């Protein structure tokens, strides 16, 4: 099945441990019944565990080129050329209806999305459909409400709040995950901060990144 000449793209971003891979597995399990989904996973580590986990949930595989990984770097900065090459390779060598990109936990989604709207880049091959940020409600509460000076990673000196703000401000849909680990008062405080950072964002509350794939994530702009 082919949706159109330019396969739609969903970009998943969010902090480490927020639930991006859990969401991706859910998209592959549920959304995969309707679409043949290709997956591009970015991990800043030497070994990309995420790609091994998600391959089991996709009809495509690394062997047929539908699941690809970019490791030991970040696709929002150091691996942009590699990202462009993989996007072109997928477009011409793999058969799929939909592309999901899972960015690393320290990625700013803006430079990634720009690959799909800038002239003479991936915009000629793909249609950017949705940007989704997954937020760990408890971690977000610590970073913004409690004001704890958490770092993004051991190798990244930026405050976690700065990175989370970048990811929240840009997305179409915010998955407020792990809501079962915070009180209602804490969740409401988190949502107030989210609305301050991005007043128009669609907030979806989850406990294990379980969403209505077609209505809330895949083909978001076409079903709004």
N, CA, C and O of each residue as an XYZ file, in Angstrom:
896
protein
N       0.847     -1.202      0.000
C       0.000      0.000      0.000
C       0.876      1.243      0.000
O       1.868      1.309      0.726
N       0.516      2.214     -0.802
C       1.243      3.475     -0.846
C       0.296      4.610     -0.534
O      -0.725      4.774     -1.201
N       0.636      5.412      0.501
C      -0.228      6.517      0.904
C      -0.188      7.620     -0.143
O      -1.237      8.092     -0.580
N       0.988      8.033     -0.547
C       1.142      9.045     -1.575
C       2.590      9.009     -2.022
O       3.359      8.162     -1.569
N       2.971      9.918     -2.905
C       4.322      9.899     -3.435
C       5.352     10.298     -2.397
O       6.512      9.898     -2.501
N       4.965     11.068     -1.412
C       5.867     11.477     -0.346
C       5.394     10.861      0.963
O       4.411     11.332      1.535
N       6.063      9.823      1.453
C       5.632      9.199      2.702
C       5.646     10.198      3.851
O       6.596     10.971      3.980
N       4.614     10.197      4.686
C       4.592     11.086      5.842
C       5.599     10.646      6.896
O       5.953      9.471      6.988
N       6.053     11.613      7.687
C       7.087     11.378      8.695
C       6.610     11.866     10.054
O       6.049     12.955     10.173
N       6.838     11.052     11.073
C       6.654     11.479     12.459
C       8.012     11.457     13.146
O       8.734     10.464     13.069
N       8.359     12.550     13.818
C       9.608     12.639     14.576
C       9.290     12.509     16.058
O       8.481     13.266     16.595
N       9.929     11.548     16.719
C       9.766     11.361     18.156
C      10.981     11.919     18.879
O      12.114     11.542     18.578
N      10.752     12.814     19.829
C      11.835     13.310     20.668
C      11.419     13.190     22.125
O      10.275     12.852     22.430
N      12.353     13.466     23.016
C      12.065     13.361     24.440
C      13.303     12.937     25.195
O      14.232     12.379     24.612
N      13.323     13.197     26.479
C      14.486     12.903     27.301
C      14.750     11.420     27.440
O      13.895     10.591     27.131
N      15.939     11.095     27.908
C      16.327      9.710     28.131
C      15.393      9.069     29.151
O      15.173      9.612     30.233
N      14.853      7.922     28.799
C      13.980      7.206     29.722
C      12.557      7.708     29.791
O      11.777      7.247     30.625
N      12.200      8.654     28.920
C      10.846      9.224     28.977
C       9.786      8.261     28.459
O       8.628      8.332     28.869
N      10.178      7.356     27.557
C       9.217      6.403     27.002
C       9.105      6.447     25.492
O       8.111      5.979     24.936
N      10.119      7.010     24.804
C      10.063      7.105     23.342
C      10.029      5.731     22.682
O       9.222      5.479     21.787
N      10.914      4.848     23.132
C      10.971      3.527     22.515
C       9.715      2.724     22.817
O       9.249      1.962     21.970
N       9.164      2.886     24.011
C       7.893      2.237     24.337
C       6.801      2.738     23.404
O       5.990      1.955     22.912
N       6.781      4.053     23.161
C       5.809      4.620     22.228
C       6.031      4.075     20.826
O       5.076      3.716     20.138
N       7.286      4.013     20.402
C       7.593      3.508     19.070
C       7.136      2.061     18.910
O       6.559      1.702     17.884
N       7.388      1.242     19.907
C       6.917     -0.144     19.852
C       5.398     -0.203     19.734
O       4.858     -1.041     19.012
N       4.715      0.686     20.443
C       3.253      0.738     20.368
C       2.808      1.152     18.967
O       1.868      0.578     18.416
N       3.480      2.144     18.394
C       3.135      2.584     17.040
C       3.321      1.451     16.038
O       2.503      1.276     15.135
N       4.390      0.689     16.195
C       4.653     -0.415     15.275
C       3.636     -1.534     15.436
O       3.226     -2.159     14.457
N       3.233     -1.781     16.676
C       2.283     -2.858     16.936
C       0.890     -2.509     16.426
O       0.236     -3.323     15.775
N       0.441     -1.288     16.728
C      -0.916     -0.874     16.367
C      -0.952     -0.234     14.977
O      -1.745     -0.634     14.124
N      -0.091      0.759     14.758
C      -0.072      1.431     13.464
C       0.402      0.534     12.344
O       0.048      0.738     11.183
N       1.220     -0.480     12.697
C       1.730     -1.395     11.688
C       0.668     -2.249     11.043
O       0.911     -2.862     10.004
N      -0.518     -2.300     11.645
C      -1.626     -3.044     11.043
C      -2.187     -2.306      9.829
O      -2.804     -2.912      8.953
N      -1.968     -1.001      9.786
C      -2.502     -0.190      8.687
C      -1.421      0.271      7.727
O      -1.662      0.397      6.526
N      -0.221      0.524      8.257
C       0.874      1.034      7.437
C       2.081      0.104      7.515
O       2.276     -0.590      8.513
N       2.895      0.094      6.448
C       4.230     -0.483      6.518
C       5.149      0.642      6.984
O       5.429      1.576      6.232
N       5.614      0.547      8.225
C       6.346      1.646      8.852
C       7.845      1.385      8.806
O       8.324      0.357      9.283
N       8.577      2.327      8.227
C      10.034      2.301      8.289
C      10.475      3.076      9.526
O       9.786      3.993      9.973
N      11.622      2.702     10.073
C      12.071      3.291     11.333
C      13.524      3.711     11.217
O      14.363      2.958     10.722
N      13.815      4.923     11.677
C      15.188      5.401     11.783
C      15.422      5.775     13.241
O      14.757      6.661     13.777
N      16.372      5.095     13.877
C      16.639      5.295     15.300
C      18.006      5.918     15.477
O      18.982      5.476     14.871
N      18.075      6.942     16.306
C      19.337      7.602     16.624
C      19.656      7.374     18.093
O      18.815      7.614     18.960
N      20.868      6.910     18.374
C      21.313      6.727     19.749
C      22.722      7.277     19.839
O      23.539      7.020     18.954
N      23.027      8.031     20.893
C      24.343      8.652     20.998
C      25.402      7.676     21.467
O      26.583      8.023     21.473
N      25.026      6.471     21.859
C      25.990      5.507     22.367
C      26.644      4.707     21.260
O      26.208      4.736     20.109
N      27.705      3.985     21.627
C      28.392      3.119     20.677
C      27.480      1.986     20.220
O      27.505      1.601     19.051
N      26.669      1.447     21.143
C      25.777      0.341     20.823
C      24.349      0.833     20.872
O      23.906      1.383     21.880
N      23.630      0.634     19.784
C      22.261      1.127     19.706
C      21.293      0.030     20.124
O      20.922     -0.819     19.313
N      20.888      0.049     21.383
C      19.977     -0.962     21.898
C      18.586     -0.774     21.314
O      17.899     -1.753     21.022
N      18.165      0.469     21.143
C      16.802      0.745     20.708
C      16.467      0.056     19.390
O      15.387     -0.517     19.248
N      17.373      0.107     18.435
C      17.093     -0.477     17.126
C      16.861     -1.978     17.235
O      16.020     -2.525     16.522
N      17.594     -2.648     18.114
C      17.390     -4.082     18.305
C      16.025     -4.364     18.912
O      15.386     -5.358     18.569
N      15.577     -3.502     19.805
C      14.281     -3.694     20.438
C      13.141     -3.499     19.451
O      12.189     -4.280     19.434
N      13.233     -2.463     18.631
C      12.095     -2.125     17.783
C      11.992     -2.996     16.552
O      10.918     -3.092     15.959
N      13.082     -3.637     16.148
C      13.023     -4.439     14.921
C      12.005     -5.563     15.058
O      11.373     -5.953     14.076
N      11.843     -6.081     16.262
C      10.884     -7.161     16.476
C       9.446     -6.701     16.254
O       8.563     -7.526     16.018
N       9.201     -5.386     16.327
C       7.844     -4.879     16.187
C       7.512     -4.368     14.812
O       6.391     -3.917     14.577
N       8.464     -4.425     13.886
C       8.238     -3.901     12.545
C       8.192     -5.028     11.528
O       8.923     -6.011     11.648
N       7.335     -4.885     10.528
C       7.292     -5.848      9.437
C       8.570     -5.753      8.606
O       8.952     -6.707      7.928
N       9.224     -4.599      8.665
C      10.479     -4.407      7.964
C      11.619     -4.802      8.892
O      11.398     -5.023     10.082
N      12.827     -4.893      8.364
C      13.959     -5.299      9.187
C      15.213     -4.605      8.703
O      15.207     -3.940      7.667
N      16.311     -4.765      9.474
C      17.578     -4.188      9.055
C      18.058     -4.820      7.757
O      18.703     -4.161      6.942
N      17.740     -6.113      7.563
C      18.188     -6.792      6.358
C      17.544     -6.207      5.104
O      18.212     -6.065      4.079
N      16.253     -5.864      5.169
C      15.608     -5.307      3.974
C      15.660     -3.786      3.949
O      15.077     -3.158      3.065
N      16.358     -3.191      4.915
C      16.615     -1.760      4.877
C      15.546     -0.888      5.465
O      15.656      0.336      5.398
N      14.499     -1.471      6.047
C      13.411     -0.660      6.571
C      13.602     -0.190      7.990
O      12.900      0.710      8.451
N      14.566     -0.803      8.702
C      14.923     -0.347     10.043
C      16.383      0.036      9.994
O      17.232     -0.805      9.698
N      16.692      1.293     10.278
C      18.072      1.751     10.193
C      18.438      2.518     11.442
O      17.574      3.111     12.089
N      19.717      2.510     11.787
C      20.170      3.169     13.001
C      21.355      4.074     12.697
O      22.178      3.778     11.832
N      21.424      5.172     13.418
C      22.554      6.087     13.359
C      23.084      6.219     14.775
O      22.430      6.808     15.636
N      24.277      5.665     15.020
C      24.794      5.588     16.378
C      26.009      6.480     16.580
O      26.608      6.983     15.630
N      26.356      6.662     17.866
C      27.564      7.385     18.270
C      27.579      8.809     17.734
O      28.591      9.281     17.218
N      26.469      9.469     17.860
C      26.353     10.854     17.446
C      24.904     11.271     17.479
O      24.020     10.452     17.731
N      24.655     12.539     17.225
C      23.301     13.071     17.319
C      22.853     13.585     15.957
O      23.573     14.351     15.317
N      21.672     13.172     15.508
C      21.215     13.555     14.173
C      20.812     15.020     14.089
O      20.571     15.527     12.993
N      20.733     15.710     15.223
C      20.396     17.132     15.163
C      21.637     17.983     14.922
O      21.526     19.184     14.676
N      22.827     17.366     14.990
C      24.048     18.162     14.800
C      25.099     17.355     14.039
O      25.229     17.507     12.824
N      25.858     16.491     14.743
C      27.016     15.834     14.147
C      26.719     14.824     13.063
O      27.591     14.536     12.243
N      25.513     14.274     13.030
C      25.189     13.226     12.053
C      24.195     13.694     10.993
O      23.474     12.875     10.424
N      24.147     14.989     10.721
C      23.166     15.484      9.757
C      23.411     14.949      8.349
O      22.462     14.614      7.640
N      24.671     14.868      7.943
C      24.959     14.330      6.609
C      24.568     12.867      6.520
O      24.030     12.416      5.509
N      24.845     12.120      7.603
C      24.456     10.711      7.638
C      22.936     10.572      7.596
O      22.406      9.663      6.957
N      22.242     11.479      8.280
C      20.779     11.460      8.256
C      20.267     11.677      6.841
O      19.378     10.959      6.384
N      20.818     12.656      6.150
C      20.399     12.924      4.775
C      20.612     11.703      3.882
O      19.755     11.359      3.069
N      21.767     11.052      4.044
C      22.049      9.871      3.220
C      21.065      8.740      3.500
O      20.590      8.078      2.578
N      20.760      8.524      4.787
C      19.841      7.444      5.138
C      18.424      7.738      4.656
O      17.711      6.832      4.225
N      18.021      8.991      4.728
C      16.693      9.359      4.240
C      16.578      9.095      2.741
O      15.555      8.595      2.274
N      17.611      9.427      1.999
C      17.602      9.167      0.554
C      17.614      7.669      0.277
O      16.890      7.185     -0.593
N      18.449      6.934      1.030
C      18.523      5.489      0.817
C      17.175      4.823      1.082
O      16.718      3.994      0.295
N      16.547      5.189      2.191
C      15.240      4.616      2.507
C      14.227      4.911      1.406
O      13.454      4.041      1.004
N      14.246      6.156      0.926
C      13.266      6.564     -0.081
C      13.392      5.753     -1.368
O      12.392      5.453     -2.019
N      14.631      5.398     -1.732
C      14.843      4.738     -3.023
C      15.008      3.224     -2.924
O      14.858      2.522     -3.924
N      15.316      2.708     -1.726
C      15.629      1.282     -1.621
C      14.626      0.484     -0.799
O      14.540     -0.733     -0.965
N      13.870      1.123      0.076
C      12.930      0.399      0.938
C      11.495      0.711      0.522
O      11.201      1.809      0.051
N      10.618     -0.252      0.699
C       9.201     -0.054      0.399
C       8.440      0.126      1.708
O       8.390     -0.783      2.536
N       7.856      1.293      1.886
C       7.137      1.584      3.126
C       6.136      2.701      2.884
O       6.211      3.413      1.882
N       5.195      2.847      3.814
C       4.157      3.872      3.715
C       4.416      5.056      4.628
O       3.946      6.165      4.373
N       5.168      4.814      5.694
C       5.282      5.818      6.751
C       6.662      5.701      7.379
O       7.175      4.596      7.553
N       7.264      6.834      7.719
C       8.574      6.842      8.368
C       8.455      7.439      9.759
O       7.899      8.523      9.936
N       8.984      6.722     10.745
C       9.066      7.235     12.109
C      10.537      7.379     12.476
O      11.310      6.429     12.350
N      10.920      8.567     12.931
C      12.291      8.829     13.367
C      12.291      8.985     14.879
O      11.608      9.856     15.418
N      13.053      8.144     15.562
C      13.223      8.304     17.005
C      14.565      8.981     17.252
O      15.618      8.375     17.055
N      14.524     10.234     17.682
C      15.742     10.984     17.960
C      16.321     10.559     19.306
O      15.619      9.991     20.142
N      17.595     10.837     19.505
C      18.214     10.513     20.785
C      17.648     11.409     21.880
O      17.012     12.426     21.603
N      17.888     11.018     23.116
C      17.333     11.758     24.244
C      17.877     13.156     24.410
O      17.290     13.963     25.130
N      19.004     13.468     23.751
C      19.584     14.804     23.896
C      19.417     15.637     22.627
O      20.063     16.674     22.473
N      18.557     15.189     21.726
C      18.390     15.886     20.446
C      17.418     17.052     20.544
O      16.370     16.960     21.184
N      17.788     18.146     19.899
C      16.873     19.251     19.642
C      16.119     18.892     18.360
O      16.756     18.707     17.324
N      14.796     18.788     18.388
C      14.063     18.336     17.200
C      14.030     19.334     16.048
O      13.732     18.951     14.916
N      14.325     20.592     16.306
C      14.203     21.611     15.258
C      15.117     21.333     14.064
O      14.629     21.324     12.934
N      16.429     21.104     14.259
C      17.281     20.834     13.089
C      16.872     19.585     12.325
O      17.072     19.505     11.113
N      16.296     18.602     13.026
C      15.842     17.387     12.348
C      14.653     17.717     11.450
O      14.617     17.326     10.284
N      13.692     18.431     11.999
C      12.504     18.797     11.227
C      12.860     19.678     10.035
O      12.206     19.610      8.994
N      13.894     20.504     10.182
C      14.284     21.392      9.091
C      14.747     20.629      7.857
O      14.694     21.157      6.746
N      15.205     19.382      8.041
C      15.617     18.585      6.887
C      14.436     18.324      5.954
O      14.622     18.048      4.768
N      13.226     18.413      6.496
C      12.034     18.067      5.715
C      11.306     19.285      5.158
O      10.301     19.143      4.461
N      11.802     20.467      5.457
C      11.157     21.672      4.939
C      12.121     22.552      4.161
O      11.688     23.472      3.467
N      13.428     22.288      4.261
C      14.405     23.087      3.536
C      14.456     22.653      2.078
O      14.338     21.463      1.787
N      14.629     23.599      1.156
C      14.696     23.255     -0.271
C      15.850     22.296     -0.566
O      16.906     22.360      0.064
N      15.628     21.411     -1.534
C      16.657     20.507     -2.051
C      17.145     19.513     -1.012
O      18.229     18.948     -1.155
N      16.367     19.297      0.018
C      16.726     18.274      1.002
C      15.635     17.215      1.023
O      15.040     16.909     -0.010
N      15.373     16.656      2.203
C      14.413     15.552      2.296
C      12.986     15.991      1.998
O      12.100     15.149      1.854
N      12.751     17.296      1.904
C      11.396     17.781      1.625
C      10.892     17.304      0.270
O       9.684     17.219      0.050
N      11.805     16.997     -0.629
C      11.401     16.505     -1.944
C      10.982     15.038     -1.905
O      10.335     14.543     -2.828
N      11.358     14.346     -0.826
C      11.102     12.908     -0.731
C      10.063     12.547      0.314
O       9.433     11.492      0.223
N       9.874     13.415      1.312
C       8.994     13.104      2.437
C       8.092     14.288      2.761
O       8.340     15.421      2.348
N       7.036     13.988      3.517
C       6.111     15.010      3.997
C       6.114     14.976      5.523
O       5.615     14.023      6.121
N       6.671     16.004      6.153
C       6.700     16.045      7.617
C       5.277     16.147      8.143
O       4.577     17.124      7.881
N       4.859     15.138      8.883
C       3.481     15.044      9.337
C       3.318     15.505     10.775
O       2.475     16.357     11.055
N       4.111     14.956     11.694
C       3.918     15.222     13.115
C       5.247     15.246     13.847
O       6.131     14.438     13.560
N       5.394     16.160     14.784
C       6.511     16.119     15.723
C       5.935     15.824     17.101
O       5.021     16.505     17.566
N       6.476     14.807     17.742
C       5.948     14.325     19.016
C       7.056     14.349     20.060
O       8.154     13.850     19.814
N       6.775     14.924     21.216
C       7.716     14.895     22.330
C       7.121     14.079     23.465
O       5.981     14.298     23.876
N       7.910     13.134     23.967
C       7.502     12.315     25.106
C       8.180     12.867     26.351
O       9.399     13.034     26.380
N       7.388     13.147     27.376
C       7.892     13.749     28.611
C       7.621     12.819     29.785
O       6.505     12.327     29.953
N       8.638     12.582     30.588
C       8.494     11.874     31.861
C       7.937     12.878     32.864
O       8.628     13.826     33.239
N       6.701     12.681     33.300
C       6.033     13.667     34.154
C       6.806     13.937     35.439
O       6.916     15.087     35.864
N       7.344     12.887     36.062
C       8.077     13.055     37.317
C       9.381     13.809     37.089
O       9.727     14.704     37.860
N      10.101     13.451     36.038
C      11.360     14.119     35.724
C      11.126     15.585     35.373
O      11.884     16.461     35.790
N      10.080     15.843     34.611
C       9.750     17.211     34.226
C       9.410     18.040     35.459
O       9.809     19.200     35.565
N       8.673     17.440     36.389
C       8.308     18.138     37.623
C       9.559     18.496     38.412
O       9.652     19.601     38.947
N      10.518     17.586     38.494
C      11.762     17.857     39.210
C      12.542     18.991     38.562
O      13.079     19.859     39.250
N      12.602     18.979     37.229
C      13.418     19.955     36.510
C      12.821     21.352     36.524
O      13.554     22.338     36.610
N      11.482     21.450     36.439
C      10.850     22.761     36.300
C      10.162     23.247     37.574
O      10.290     24.414     37.944
N       9.442     22.363     38.236
C       8.660     22.791     39.397
C       9.512     22.784     40.657
O       9.510     23.749     41.420
N      10.243     21.686     40.874
C      11.127     21.623     42.036
C      12.383     22.450     41.835
O      13.014     22.877     42.802
N      12.749     22.678     40.568
C      13.920     23.495     40.270
C      15.238     22.808     40.526
O      16.239     23.475     40.789
N      15.266     21.480     40.455
C      16.516     20.759     40.671
C      17.418     20.927     39.447
O      16.956     20.749     38.319
N      18.699     21.268     39.648
C      19.613     21.520     38.520
C      20.116     20.228     37.890
O      21.300     19.903     37.984
N      19.205     19.486     37.242
C      19.580     18.229     36.614
C      20.263     18.488     35.278
O      19.914     19.427     34.563
N      21.251     17.637     34.946
C      21.917     17.732     33.650
C      21.246     16.791     32.655
O      20.629     15.798     33.041
N      21.374     17.117     31.368
C      20.795     16.275     30.327
C      21.415     14.883     30.363
O      20.699     13.883     30.425
N      22.743     14.817     30.324
C      23.494     13.570     30.451
C      24.818     13.905     31.103
O      25.128     15.075     31.327
N      25.599     12.886     31.407
C      26.917     13.119     31.983
C      27.828     13.853     31.013
O      28.739     14.568     31.429
N      27.579     13.673     29.699
C      28.425     14.300     28.681
C      27.868     15.628     28.178
O      28.487     16.274     27.333
N      26.735     16.034     28.673
C      26.073     17.256     28.207
C      25.883     18.179     29.397
O      25.163     17.849     30.340
N      26.532     19.337     29.353
C      26.507     20.248     30.493
C      25.239     21.080     30.575
O      25.023     21.774     31.568
N      24.393     21.022     29.546
C      23.169     21.817     29.577
C      22.254     21.370     30.711
O      22.155     20.175     30.987
N      21.581     22.318     31.373
C      20.545     21.906     32.328
C      19.461     21.115     31.608
O      19.114     21.422     30.468
N      18.932     20.106     32.270
C      17.877     19.295     31.671
C      16.683     20.156     31.288
O      16.026     19.900     30.279
N      16.400     21.175     32.093
C      15.248     22.032     31.811
C      15.386     22.737     30.461
O      14.389     22.946     29.770
N      16.615     23.106     30.080
C      16.820     23.763     28.786
C      16.485     22.821     27.635
O      15.802     23.206     26.686
N      16.969     21.585     27.727
C      16.703     20.607     26.676
C      15.218     20.279     26.601
O      14.648     20.231     25.511
N      14.587     20.054     27.751
C      13.161     19.740     27.764
C      12.346     20.882     27.178
O      11.373     20.651     26.461
N      12.741     22.117     27.481
C      12.027     23.274     26.946
C      12.096     23.293     25.427
O      11.093     23.564     24.767
N      13.280     23.006     24.856
C      13.422     22.966     23.401
C      12.503     21.915     22.791
O      11.862     22.152     21.768
N      12.450     20.756     23.432
C      11.639     19.661     22.896
C      10.143     19.942     23.018
O       9.364     19.557     22.146
N       9.743     20.610     24.096
C       8.327     20.916     24.318
C       7.857     22.036     23.399
O       6.757     21.971     22.851
N       8.676     23.053     23.231
C       8.263     24.237     22.473
C       7.996     23.940     21.000
O       7.243     24.666     20.351
N       8.603     22.884     20.470
C       8.523     22.655     19.031
C       7.463     21.644     18.615
O       7.052     21.641     17.454
N       7.007     20.787     19.523
C       6.204     19.635     19.105
C       4.757     19.994     18.773
O       4.224     20.997     19.247
N       4.128     19.142     17.938
C       2.689     19.214     17.683
C       1.916     18.528     18.800
O       0.869     19.004     19.239
N       2.461     17.388     19.254
C       1.811     16.566     20.273
C       2.797     16.302     21.394
O       3.946     15.934     21.146
N       2.349     16.488     22.627
C       3.178     16.169     23.786
C       2.562     14.985     24.523
O       1.423     15.050     24.986
N       3.332     13.904     24.625
C       2.899     12.732     25.374
C       3.396     12.895     26.805
O       4.589     12.751     27.072
N       2.488     13.195     27.717
C       2.856     13.331     29.130
C       2.786     11.940     29.743
O       1.722     11.475     30.154
N       3.933     11.293     29.796
C       3.998      9.883     30.163
C       4.313      9.703     31.652
O       4.755     10.629     32.332
N       4.072      8.494     32.127
C       4.325      8.108     33.521
C       3.497      8.948     34.487
O       3.953      9.295     35.577
N       2.279      9.268     34.072
C       1.404     10.071     34.929
C       1.037      9.340     36.216
O       0.627      9.964     37.195
N       1.186      8.019     36.212
C       0.894      7.252     37.420
C       1.946      7.440     38.502
O       1.737      7.028     39.643
N       3.073      8.057     38.162
C       4.157      8.248     39.126
C       4.136      9.625     39.770
O       5.014      9.946     40.571
N       3.148     10.437     39.432
C       3.016     11.758     40.051
C       1.603     11.921     40.589
O       0.675     11.234     40.160
N       1.457     12.835     41.531
C       0.124     13.126     42.062
C      -0.640     14.002     41.076
O      -0.055     14.548     40.141
N      -1.931     14.132     41.284
C      -2.728     14.990     40.411
C      -2.255     16.434     40.496
O      -2.229     17.143     39.491
N      -1.883     16.867     41.694
C      -1.377     18.232     41.871
C      -0.089     18.434     41.087
O       0.090     19.466     40.440
N       0.813     17.452     41.141
C       2.067     17.549     40.401
C       1.819     17.532     38.897
O       2.449     18.282     38.151
N       0.900     16.675     38.452
C       0.591     16.624     37.022
C       0.032     17.949     36.534
O       0.405     18.428     35.464
N      -0.859     18.540     37.314
C      -1.428     19.830     36.931
C      -0.354     20.906     36.873
O      -0.392     21.778     36.006
N       0.608     20.847     37.797
C       1.708     21.816     37.786
C       2.564     21.644     36.535
O       2.987     22.626     35.924
N       2.817     20.389     36.159
C       3.580     20.113     34.946
C       2.845     20.650     33.725
O       3.459     21.269     32.856
N       1.556     20.424     33.650
C       0.789     20.883     32.492
C       0.748     22.406     32.412
O       0.716     22.964     31.315
N       0.747     23.075     33.545
C       0.795     24.546     33.515
C       2.104     25.022     32.900
O       2.113     25.962     32.105
N       3.211     24.375     33.265
C       4.504     24.747     32.687
C       4.515     24.456     31.190
O       4.993     25.267     30.396
N       3.988     23.299     30.810
C       3.920     22.922     29.395
C       3.117     23.954     28.612
O       3.529     24.363     27.526
N       1.980     24.375     29.147
C       1.131     25.359     28.460
C       1.812     26.719     28.383
O       1.567     27.485     27.451
N       2.660     27.020     29.352
C       3.420     28.269     29.299
C       4.461     28.210     28.190
O       4.648     29.177     27.451
N       5.135     27.069     28.078
C       6.155     26.905     27.050
C       5.545     26.805     25.653
O       6.108     27.313     24.684
N       4.387     26.146     25.559
C       3.772     25.895     24.246
C       2.250     25.907     24.414
O       1.641     24.852     24.587
N       1.636     27.085     24.365
C       0.196     27.204     24.648
C      -0.699     26.356     23.752
O      -1.756     25.911     24.202
N      -0.318     26.119     22.514
C      -1.212     25.429     21.591
C      -0.989     23.941     21.445
O      -1.636     23.307     20.611
N      -0.092     23.362     22.231
C       0.252     21.955     22.040
C      -0.881     21.031     22.485
O      -1.596     21.334     23.441
N      -1.039     19.909     21.792
C      -1.984     18.870     22.200
C      -1.306     17.976     23.231
O      -0.290     17.352     22.926
N      -1.843     17.903     24.435
C      -1.266     17.092     25.507
C      -2.054     15.792     25.634
O      -3.277     15.804     25.771
N      -1.339     14.678     25.587
C      -1.943     13.355     25.750
C      -1.341     12.725     26.997
O      -0.129     12.519     27.061
N      -2.166     12.419     27.981
C      -1.677     11.830     29.236
C      -1.630     10.312     29.092
O      -2.599      9.691     28.657
N      -0.493      9.719     29.462
C      -0.344      8.267     29.366
C       0.404      7.734     30.584
O       1.012      8.489     31.342
N       0.343      6.426     30.751
C       1.143      5.769     31.785
C       2.253      4.929     31.163
O       3.332      4.819     31.746
N       2.021      4.346     30.020
C       3.038      3.537     29.341
C       3.106      3.891     27.857
O       3.259      3.015     27.006
N       2.991      5.170     27.562
C       3.085      5.678     26.184
C       2.062      5.050     25.247
O       2.322      4.903     24.052
N       0.906      4.681     25.776
C      -0.148      4.090     24.957
C      -1.056      5.185     24.431
O      -1.670      5.915     25.210
N      -1.143      5.305     23.109
C      -1.909      6.385     22.489
C      -2.813      5.822     21.402
O      -2.668      4.676     20.977
N      -3.743      6.653     20.968
C      -4.539      6.376     19.776
C      -3.668      6.785     18.590
O      -3.561      7.970     18.277
N      -3.054      5.816     17.938
C      -2.016      6.132     16.959
C      -2.495      7.015     15.818
O      -1.820      7.978     15.454
N      -3.650      6.696     15.251
C      -4.092      7.446     14.073
C      -4.589      8.831     14.453
O      -4.340      9.797     13.732
N      -5.285      8.939     15.573
C      -5.854     10.237     15.949
C      -4.811     11.157     16.566
O      -4.859     12.369     16.354
N      -3.868     10.606     17.328
C      -2.987     11.438     18.139
C      -1.550     11.517     17.642
O      -0.831     12.447     18.007
N      -1.112     10.571     16.821
C       0.286     10.587     16.401
C       0.427     10.453     14.891
O       0.842     11.409     14.234
N       0.100      9.311     14.325
C       0.295      9.107     12.897
C      -0.751      9.863     12.087
O      -1.941      9.834     12.401
N      -0.280     10.548     11.027
C      -1.140     11.330     10.142
C      -1.954     12.357     10.923
O      -3.143     12.557     10.678
N      -1.280     12.995     11.863
C      -1.914     13.977     12.753
C      -2.554     15.114     11.979
O      -3.714     15.442     12.225
N      -1.831     15.723     11.050
C      -2.359     16.892     10.341
C      -3.503     16.523      9.404
O      -4.330     17.372      9.071
N      -3.557     15.267      8.980
C      -4.609     14.848      8.061
C      -5.897     14.482      8.776
O      -6.949     14.396      8.143
N      -5.832     14.263     10.089
C      -7.020     13.853     10.826
C      -7.457     14.906     11.822
O      -8.429     14.711     12.550
N      -6.731     16.042     11.859
C      -7.065     17.088     12.830
C      -8.392     17.737     12.463
O      -8.850     18.644     13.158
